[in-house]
Amino acid sequence: MQWRRDDGLDGGKRLAVLAVLVGGLLVTWGAFTASPGLPAGWNPDAIAKQNTIKLRTVGPREGEHWFPVWVVVLDHDVYVRLGSRATKRVQENTAATFLGVEIAGQRFDKVRGVPAPESAQRVAAAMAEKYWSDIFVRYMRHPLTLRLAPEE
């Protein structure tokens, strides 16, 4: 007995069908592995590889202001540690509780800066490990450690 493939598809069509099936599986897999409730593009693993991100506040006098900050990721949460001037900007932010965040050219407009004093020591240790110049910066005052919590 001889087995024959008689599906009516030539090699190119078989390849196209296979590509569609594999693509569907990848989309389905992505739906299961994506973090629920996070906006598209917010990827803590990718953010951890960035040296800096930018935060945006809206001041009562100067309006919108973007500034760079160091960033670390601990347990899939994104953290920044702010000095006195940046802390004042966040406290005077007229955009309510939202900050703007720019990561590798991608912008997120609705990110809550959640004070995380309980994580300040872990964040400081992670900053010291990630950034060689923290040997100097760690002695500066950092009154605010924030966990960045994006909303869709």
C-alpha positions as CSV (number, residue, x, y, z in Angstrom):
1,M,0.0,0.0,0.0
2,Q,1.3,3.4,-1.0
3,W,0.4,6.6,0.8
4,R,-0.3,9.6,-1.4
5,R,-0.8,13.2,-0.6
6,D,-3.8,14.3,-2.5
7,D,-4.8,17.6,-0.9
8,G,-4.8,19.7,-4.1
9,L,-2.2,22.1,-2.8
10,D,1.2,22.7,-4.4
11,G,4.3,23.4,-2.4
12,G,3.8,27.2,-2.3
13,K,0.2,26.9,-1.1
14,R,1.2,24.4,1.6
15,L,3.8,26.8,2.8
16,A,1.2,29.7,2.9
17,V,-1.2,27.5,4.9
18,L,1.6,26.5,7.3
19,A,2.5,30.2,7.8
20,V,-1.1,31.1,8.6
21,L,-1.3,28.3,11.1
22,V,2.0,29.2,12.8
23,G,1.0,32.9,12.9
24,G,-2.3,32.1,14.5
25,L,-0.5,30.0,17.1
26,L,1.9,32.9,17.9
27,V,-0.9,35.4,18.2
28,T,-2.7,33.0,20.6
29,W,0.5,32.4,22.6
30,G,1.0,36.2,22.8
31,A,-2.5,36.6,24.2
32,F,-1.8,34.1,27.0
33,T,1.7,35.5,27.8
34,A,0.8,39.2,27.7
35,S,0.4,40.9,31.1
36,P,-3.2,41.6,31.7
37,G,-4.2,45.2,32.2
38,L,-1.0,46.7,30.8
39,P,-1.0,48.9,27.7
40,A,0.5,47.5,24.5
41,G,4.3,48.0,24.5
42,W,4.7,48.2,28.3
43,N,7.2,45.4,28.7
44,P,9.2,45.3,32.0
45,D,11.8,42.9,30.6
46,A,12.6,45.4,27.7
47,I,12.4,48.4,30.1
48,A,15.0,46.7,32.3
49,K,17.5,46.9,29.5
50,Q,17.1,50.7,29.1
51,N,19.6,53.0,30.8
52,T,17.2,55.8,31.2
53,I,13.6,56.6,30.6
54,K,11.9,60.1,30.5
55,L,9.2,61.2,32.9
56,R,6.8,64.0,32.1
57,T,5.2,66.3,34.6
58,V,3.0,69.4,34.0
59,G,4.0,72.3,36.2
60,P,1.7,75.1,37.2
61,R,4.1,77.7,35.7
62,E,6.2,76.1,33.0
63,G,3.7,73.5,31.7
64,E,5.0,70.2,30.3
65,H,8.5,69.2,31.3
66,W,10.3,66.0,30.4
67,F,13.4,64.8,32.3
68,P,15.5,61.6,32.2
69,V,15.7,59.2,35.1
70,W,17.4,55.9,35.8
71,V,15.2,52.9,35.9
72,V,15.3,49.4,37.4
73,V,12.8,46.5,37.3
74,L,12.2,44.3,40.3
75,D,9.8,41.4,40.2
76,H,8.3,42.8,36.9
77,D,7.6,46.2,38.5
78,V,9.3,49.3,37.1
79,Y,10.9,51.7,39.6
80,V,12.5,55.1,39.5
81,R,14.3,56.9,42.3
82,L,14.0,60.7,42.3
83,G,16.1,63.5,43.7
84,S,14.7,66.6,45.4
85,R,14.0,68.6,42.2
86,A,12.3,65.8,40.5
87,T,10.3,65.0,43.6
88,K,9.1,68.6,43.7
89,R,8.0,68.3,40.1
90,V,6.0,65.2,40.8
91,Q,4.4,66.7,43.8
92,E,3.4,69.9,41.9
93,N,2.3,67.9,38.8
94,T,-1.0,69.4,37.6
95,A,-1.8,66.4,35.5
96,A,-3.3,64.8,38.6
97,T,-1.7,61.5,39.6
98,F,-0.5,60.7,36.1
99,L,3.0,61.0,34.7
100,G,4.0,60.7,31.1
101,V,6.7,58.1,30.4
102,E,8.9,57.7,27.3
103,I,10.8,54.5,26.9
104,A,12.9,54.0,23.8
105,G,10.8,56.4,21.8
106,Q,7.5,54.9,22.9
107,R,5.2,57.2,25.0
108,F,2.7,56.3,27.7
109,D,0.5,59.1,28.9
110,K,-1.3,57.6,31.8
111,V,1.2,56.2,34.2
112,R,0.7,56.5,37.9
113,G,3.7,57.2,40.1
114,V,3.0,55.1,43.2
115,P,5.2,56.0,46.1
116,A,7.1,52.9,47.2
117,P,9.1,53.7,50.4
118,E,9.0,50.0,51.3
119,S,11.1,49.3,48.1
120,A,13.5,52.2,48.4
121,Q,16.4,50.0,49.8
122,R,15.9,47.3,47.1
123,V,15.7,49.9,44.4
124,A,18.8,51.7,45.6
125,A,20.7,48.3,45.7
126,A,19.5,47.5,42.1
127,M,20.6,51.0,41.0
128,A,24.0,50.5,42.5
129,E,24.3,47.2,40.7
130,K,23.1,48.6,37.3
131,Y,24.8,52.0,37.2
132,W,28.6,52.3,37.9
133,S,28.2,56.0,38.6
134,D,25.8,55.3,41.5
135,I,28.9,55.1,43.6
136,F,28.6,58.9,43.7
137,V,24.9,59.4,43.2
138,R,23.8,57.2,46.1
139,Y,25.1,59.8,48.5
140,M,22.7,62.4,47.2
141,R,19.3,62.8,48.7
142,H,16.5,60.7,47.1
143,P,13.3,61.5,48.9
144,L,11.0,59.6,46.5
145,T,11.0,56.1,45.1
146,L,8.2,55.4,42.7
147,R,6.7,52.3,41.2
148,L,5.4,53.1,37.7
149,A,2.0,51.7,37.1
150,P,0.6,52.3,33.6
151,E,-3.1,52.3,32.8
152,E,-4.6,51.3,29.5
